[in-house]
Amino acid sequence: MLHTRTTPAERRRAFRAQLASGRLIRMPGAVNPLSARLIQETGFEAAYLSGAVFSADLGLPDIGLTTSTELAERARQIARVCDLPLLVDADTGFGEPMNAARTVQLLEDAGVAGLHLEDQVNPKRCGHLDGKSVVPRAEMVRRVRAAVSARRDADFVIMARTDARAVEGLDAAIDRAKAYVEAGADAVFPEALADEGEFAAFRAAVGVPLLANMTEFGKGRLLTAQALTDLGYNIALYPVTLLRLAMGAVEDGLRTLAAEGTQAALLPRMQTRSRLYELLDYEAYSSFDSGVFDFTLGPGD
Ligand SMILES: C[C@](O)(C(=O)O)[C@H](CC(=O)O)C(=O)O
């Protein structure tokens, strides 16, 4: 049946081990629980819950309109069916340091492996847009400290994201990252770096695992997994890739359906019924229903 074979604690340990290994973790953003399952089947090491994707899925821009409980519920739905460590975009922590602390506990309870908190002010912006503002460094330090102190499982990863590069420049962003690490951040997400030189400078200056955001149509070039490995980065993030792919296919398909009055021409581009059922482990539910009350049955059993 469609459920995980691993516990949240195991997935947190696995994420810690991945980060410590020095190998690049490739992390696509799930659109929903089912696509997280596909990320797992395709052989990726970890999955991401993007604020941009989650907001867009609700028909909202990514400007801090969603709530921590809404996000935690989506995270829980994904963590229930995906054995990969899940990293969650917790934006600014949803308020004051106390709110960031509560967000950590909500996401721990949801079964995820870690979150990132950023130093933007609310209303936040996409990291690759202009017009961002950041809170004073001391305020973000308090946010990180609160998050770290709230965590109950020491393996839960707290990553600090800094948006300061676009606002205060590279050196200030590096200084902030160092302060966040001192405050207890396990890893850093330097947002919207301009080029490989900046990625390298960040790597040389900051001694914890680093995430590289490979979002499309943003400020930076799309670097390959090999290039990011060579730069010494630990996570290659593809936050909105699946949503963009899916929405592109949906738009094209709707146009064809409207124009042709039938979806027949679209069939070769669709996931088939049998492939969908395979993903959902449909068979195991049928066996269960016919009296084989075995919850451990699942894909590959
Ligand atoms: C990483 C990010 O915060 C996200 O919500 O996925 C976004 C991605 C995007 O809007 O392209 C970001 O601010 O980079």
The ligand as an SDF file (V2000), in Angstrom:
LIG
                    3D

 14 13  0  0  0  0  0  0  0  0999 V2000
   12.9800   28.5930   -3.5630 C   0  0  0  0  0  0  0  0  0  0  0  0
   11.7300   29.3990   -3.5540 C   0  0  0  0  0  0  0  0  0  0  0  0
   11.6580   30.1410   -2.3590 O   0  0  0  0  0  0  0  0  0  0  0  0
   10.5080   28.4790   -3.5430 C   0  0  0  0  0  0  0  0  0  0  0  0
    9.4900   28.9000   -2.9790 O   0  0  0  0  0  0  0  0  0  0  0  0
   10.5630   27.3970   -4.1070 O   0  0  0  0  0  0  0  0  0  0  0  0
   11.5800   30.3560   -4.7530 C   0  0  0  0  0  0  0  0  0  0  0  0
   11.5790   29.6960   -6.1040 C   0  0  0  0  0  0  0  0  0  0  0  0
   11.0810   30.5610   -7.2430 C   0  0  0  0  0  0  0  0  0  0  0  0
   10.1690   31.3910   -7.0220 O   0  0  0  0  0  0  0  0  0  0  0  0
   11.5420   30.3690   -8.3600 O   0  0  0  0  0  0  0  0  0  0  0  0
   12.6670   31.4330   -4.6400 C   0  0  0  0  0  0  0  0  0  0  0  0
   12.4010   32.4360   -3.9600 O   0  0  0  0  0  0  0  0  0  0  0  0
   13.7590   31.2580   -5.2010 O   0  0  0  0  0  0  0  0  0  0  0  0
  1  2  1  0
  2  3  1  0
  2  4  1  0
  2  7  1  0
  4  5  2  0
  4  6  1  0
  7  8  1  0
  7 12  1  0
  8  9  1  0
  9 10  2  0
  9 11  1  0
 12 13  2  0
 12 14  1  0
M  END
$$$$
